[in-house]
Amino acid sequence: MGDEAARHTAVPEPAGAAPSYLVGLVGAGVGPSLTPPMHEREAAASGRRLIYRTIDITDLGLPAESVAELVSAARRLGFNGLNITHPCKQLVLPVLDGLTADAAAIGAVNTVVFDGGSAIGHNTDWSGFARSLGRGLPHAPRDRVVLLGAGGAGAAVAHALLASGVRELCVADLDAERAGELAERVGRRFPDAAVATGDAAAPGRLLAWADGLVHATPVGMAHHPGIPVPPELLRPPLWVADAVYRPLRTELLRSAEQNGCPTLDGGGMAVFQAADAFELFTGLVPDRDRMLTHFHDLLATE
């Protein structure tokens, strides 16, 4: 069935009823994600109905490349949009009809909106991190920052850091080629900033000149325990931010706090990227403070 036919088979909203929304999350291991209940709670608080489904490619036994088929199916079935997460944020690009300028510059999409038959890719990871950084570390110096991780999350964070006024950014990843590609891409987007790469295996040399460290790799997640840099390198006045939010207090952040460094956890990025996606899906302006409350309430019940 074609897209046009599928739209005509959708059941119309009852006269006078508030619009309802159907969205989903595509990725591997997404069952425990807090994004679906955050969206559903915020919609309910706004007097609307939103159904949010997880589409776990691991549970379905599908390869990451199946994201193209899943996006097409969701469009036909009348979804308003999809969130896209690991490992599909880059693989989804070829199936989309268009990208926002930010998503194109980052080279990764975490939000797809179906609009008039078109699938448009957005990236709210970067705006979510930028908002979290502004709220959580508003006075942190941003002259020189080291970013560990050049994957999908790292690409969004790099964009956010430069958009937030970082003057010199050093991108480090165990995959040096990937780090170089990201540095070149964001350097073109922000020509007034100095963007370079560094040796992820030698963090001491990188942090010696840095005002801040942002970590955007899986190290420290519940199923990937550990710390990405030796704790003794975390000394004031260095500030430390982590994109990981489960657990909220990673070993990296605990070590940084114990050594006196200002820190920022990944919760703000998780909430604010979801809030920005919610607005794209529904056209409603969410209460971001209320969504933070949703997030912490959900964490507390785990």
C-alpha positions as CSV (number, residue, x, y, z in Angstrom):
1,M,0.0,0.0,0.0
2,G,1.4,3.4,-0.9
3,D,1.8,6.3,1.5
4,E,-1.1,8.2,0.0
5,A,-3.4,5.3,0.3
6,A,-2.4,4.6,3.8
7,R,-3.1,8.2,4.9
8,H,-6.6,7.9,3.4
9,T,-7.3,4.7,5.4
10,A,-6.5,6.4,8.8
11,V,-9.5,6.7,11.1
12,P,-10.4,10.4,11.5
13,E,-10.4,12.0,14.9
14,P,-14.0,12.5,16.3
15,A,-15.4,15.9,15.7
16,G,-14.3,18.3,18.4
17,A,-11.7,15.8,19.9
18,A,-8.2,17.0,20.8
19,P,-5.6,15.5,18.4
20,S,-3.9,12.3,19.5
21,Y,-0.4,11.2,18.5
22,L,1.4,8.0,17.6
23,V,5.2,7.9,17.8
24,G,7.8,5.3,18.2
25,L,11.5,4.6,19.1
26,V,13.6,2.5,16.8
27,G,16.9,1.1,18.0
28,A,18.7,-1.8,19.7
29,G,17.8,-2.6,23.3
30,V,15.3,0.2,23.6
31,G,12.9,-1.6,25.9
32,P,14.0,0.1,29.1
33,S,14.1,3.6,27.6
34,L,12.5,6.4,29.6
35,T,11.7,8.4,26.5
36,P,8.3,6.7,25.9
37,P,6.9,7.3,29.4
38,M,8.3,10.9,29.4
39,H,6.4,11.7,26.2
40,E,3.2,10.0,27.3
41,R,3.2,11.7,30.7
42,E,3.8,15.1,29.2
43,A,1.0,14.7,26.7
44,A,-1.4,13.6,29.4
45,A,-0.4,16.7,31.5
46,S,-1.1,18.8,28.4
47,G,-4.6,17.2,28.1
48,R,-3.6,15.2,25.0
49,R,-3.3,11.5,24.2
50,L,0.0,10.2,22.9
51,I,0.9,6.6,22.3
52,Y,4.6,5.9,22.2
53,R,5.8,2.4,21.0
54,T,9.3,0.9,21.2
55,I,10.5,-0.9,18.1
56,D,13.5,-2.9,19.4
57,I,15.5,-4.3,16.5
58,T,17.2,-6.7,18.8
59,D,14.0,-8.3,20.1
60,L,12.7,-8.4,16.5
61,G,15.9,-10.1,15.2
62,L,16.5,-7.3,12.7
63,P,19.7,-5.8,11.5
64,A,20.4,-2.1,12.0
65,E,19.9,-1.6,8.2
66,S,16.2,-2.5,8.7
67,V,15.6,1.1,10.0
68,A,14.9,2.1,6.4
69,E,12.0,-0.5,6.2
70,L,10.8,0.5,9.6
71,V,10.6,4.2,8.8
72,S,8.7,3.4,5.6
73,A,6.3,1.2,7.5
74,A,5.7,3.7,10.2
75,R,4.9,6.4,7.6
76,R,2.4,4.1,6.0
77,L,0.8,3.2,9.3
78,G,0.1,6.8,10.2
79,F,2.8,7.5,12.8
80,N,3.4,11.2,13.5
81,G,7.1,10.5,13.8
82,L,9.9,8.3,15.2
83,N,12.9,8.7,17.5
84,I,16.0,6.9,16.3
85,T,18.8,5.7,18.5
86,H,21.8,3.5,18.4
87,P,22.8,2.0,16.0
88,C,20.6,3.6,13.5
89,K,21.2,7.3,13.7
90,Q,23.4,7.4,10.6
91,L,21.8,4.5,8.8
92,V,18.5,6.2,8.6
93,L,19.8,9.1,6.5
94,P,19.4,7.6,3.0
95,V,15.6,6.8,3.5
96,L,14.7,10.4,4.5
97,D,13.2,13.0,2.2
98,G,15.1,15.9,3.8
99,L,17.3,17.0,6.7
100,T,17.4,20.1,8.8
101,A,20.6,22.1,8.5
102,D,21.7,20.9,11.9
103,A,21.0,17.3,11.3
104,A,22.9,17.5,7.9
105,A,25.9,19.1,9.6
106,I,25.9,16.6,12.4
107,G,25.5,13.7,10.1
108,A,23.1,11.9,12.4
109,V,19.3,11.9,13.0
110,N,17.5,11.1,16.2
111,T,14.1,12.4,15.3
112,V,12.0,11.8,12.2
113,V,8.9,13.8,11.6
114,F,6.3,12.7,9.0
115,D,5.0,15.9,7.4
116,G,2.7,15.9,4.4
117,G,4.0,12.5,3.2
118,S,7.6,13.5,3.7
119,A,10.0,12.0,6.3
120,I,12.2,14.9,7.6
121,G,15.2,14.2,9.8
122,H,16.1,16.3,12.8
123,N,18.7,16.1,15.5
124,T,17.5,17.2,19.0
125,D,20.5,15.6,20.8
126,W,22.6,18.7,20.1
127,S,19.9,21.1,21.3
128,G,19.2,19.0,24.3
129,F,22.9,19.0,25.4
130,A,23.2,22.7,24.7
131,R,20.3,23.5,26.9
132,S,21.5,21.1,29.6
133,L,25.0,22.7,29.6
134,G,23.5,26.2,29.7
135,R,21.4,25.3,32.7
136,G,23.8,23.0,34.6
137,L,27.1,24.8,34.1
138,P,26.2,28.3,33.0
139,H,29.4,30.0,34.1
140,A,31.8,27.2,33.1
141,P,34.7,28.5,30.9
142,R,34.4,27.3,27.4
143,D,37.6,28.4,25.7
144,R,39.1,24.9,25.4
145,V,37.1,21.7,25.7
146,V,38.0,18.0,25.1
147,L,35.3,15.7,23.7
148,L,35.7,12.0,24.2
149,G,33.7,10.1,21.6
150,A,32.9,10.8,17.9
151,G,29.9,8.6,17.4
152,G,26.3,9.8,17.0
153,A,26.1,11.3,20.5
154,G,29.6,12.8,20.2
155,A,28.7,14.4,16.9
156,A,25.7,16.1,18.4
157,V,27.7,17.2,21.5
158,A,30.4,18.6,19.3
159,H,27.9,20.7,17.4
160,A,26.3,21.8,20.7
161,L,29.6,22.8,22.3
162,L,30.6,24.9,19.3
163,A,27.1,26.5,19.1
164,S,27.5,27.3,22.8
165,G,30.6,29.3,22.2
166,V,33.5,26.9,22.7
167,R,36.5,28.4,21.0
168,E,38.8,25.4,20.8
169,L,37.5,21.8,20.6
170,C,39.6,18.7,20.7
171,V,37.8,15.5,19.4
172,A,39.3,12.2,20.6
173,D,38.1,8.7,19.8
174,L,39.7,5.3,19.7
175,D,38.7,5.3,16.0
176,A,41.0,8.1,14.9
177,E,39.5,8.2,11.4
178,R,36.0,8.8,12.8
179,A,37.4,11.6,15.1
180,G,39.0,13.2,12.1
181,E,35.8,13.1,10.0
182,L,33.8,14.7,12.8
183,A,36.4,17.4,13.4
184,E,36.4,18.3,9.7
185,R,32.6,18.3,9.5
186,V,32.0,20.5,12.5
187,G,34.9,22.7,11.6
188,R,33.2,23.5,8.3
189,R,30.0,24.3,10.2
190,F,31.8,26.6,12.7
191,P,34.7,28.2,10.8
192,D,35.5,30.7,13.6
193,A,36.4,27.9,16.0
194,A,39.5,25.8,16.2
195,V,38.7,22.1,15.9
196,A,41.4,19.5,16.1
197,T,41.8,15.8,17.0
198,G,43.7,14.2,19.9
199,D,44.9,10.9,21.0
200,A,42.2,9.2,23.0
201,A,44.9,6.8,24.4
202,A,46.8,9.8,26.0
203,P,44.1,11.7,27.9
204,G,46.6,13.3,30.3
205,R,48.1,15.3,27.4
206,L,44.7,16.4,26.2
207,L,43.3,17.5,29.6
208,A,46.5,19.4,30.5
209,W,45.2,22.4,28.5
210,A,41.4,21.9,28.8
211,D,38.8,23.9,30.7
212,G,36.3,21.1,30.3
213,L,35.8,17.5,29.4
214,V,32.7,16.0,27.8
215,H,32.3,12.2,27.7
216,A,30.1,10.8,24.9
217,T,31.0,7.0,24.7
218,P,29.2,4.0,26.2
219,V,31.8,3.6,28.9
220,G,30.1,4.0,32.3
221,M,26.7,2.7,31.2
222,A,25.0,0.0,33.2
223,H,26.3,-2.7,30.9
224,H,29.6,-1.0,30.1
225,P,31.1,-0.2,33.5
226,G,34.3,1.7,33.9
227,I,35.8,5.1,33.6
228,P,37.1,6.6,30.3
229,V,40.1,8.5,31.9
230,P,42.2,7.9,35.0
231,P,40.6,9.6,38.0
232,E,43.8,11.4,39.0
233,L,43.5,13.5,35.8
234,L,40.2,15.0,37.0
235,R,41.3,18.1,38.9
236,P,39.8,21.6,39.3
237,P,39.3,23.9,37.6
238,L,38.4,21.3,35.0
239,W,34.6,20.7,34.6
240,V,33.3,17.3,33.6
241,A,30.1,16.5,31.7
242,D,28.8,13.0,30.9
243,A,26.3,12.1,28.2
244,V,25.5,8.8,30.0
245,Y,22.4,9.0,32.1
246,R,21.9,5.4,33.3
247,P,23.3,5.4,35.8
248,L,22.9,9.1,36.4
249,R,26.1,9.3,38.6
250,T,28.7,7.5,36.6
251,E,32.1,6.5,37.9
252,L,33.5,9.4,35.9
253,L,31.2,11.9,37.6
254,R,31.7,10.4,41.0
255,S,35.5,10.6,40.6
256,A,35.3,14.2,39.3
257,E,33.1,15.3,42.2
258,Q,35.4,13.6,44.8
259,N,38.3,15.6,43.2
260,G,36.4,18.9,43.4
261,C,35.4,19.3,39.7
262,P,32.1,20.9,38.7
263,T,30.0,18.2,37.0
264,L,27.0,17.8,34.7
265,D,25.2,14.5,34.4
266,G,23.5,13.2,31.3
267,G,19.9,13.5,32.6
268,G,19.4,17.0,31.2
269,M,20.4,16.0,27.7
270,A,18.1,13.0,27.9
271,V,15.1,15.2,29.0
272,F,15.7,18.2,26.8
273,Q,16.3,16.2,23.6
274,A,13.0,14.4,24.4
275,A,11.2,17.7,25.0
276,D,12.4,19.1,21.7
277,A,11.3,15.9,19.9
278,F,7.9,16.1,21.6
279,E,7.4,19.6,20.3
280,L,8.3,18.5,16.8
281,F,5.9,15.6,16.9
282,T,3.0,17.4,18.4
283,G,3.4,21.1,17.8
284,L,2.9,21.6,21.5
285,V,5.4,23.5,23.7
286,P,6.3,21.1,26.5
287,D,6.9,22.2,30.1
288,R,10.6,21.3,30.3
289,D,10.7,21.6,34.1
290,R,7.8,19.2,34.3
291,M,9.5,16.8,32.0
292,L,12.5,16.8,34.3
293,T,10.2,15.9,37.1
294,H,8.8,13.0,35.0
295,F,12.3,11.8,34.3
296,H,13.4,11.8,38.0
297,D,10.1,10.2,39.1
298,L,10.7,7.4,36.5
299,L,14.3,6.9,37.6
300,A,13.2,6.6,41.2
301,T,10.8,3.8,40.5
302,E,13.5,1.6,38.8
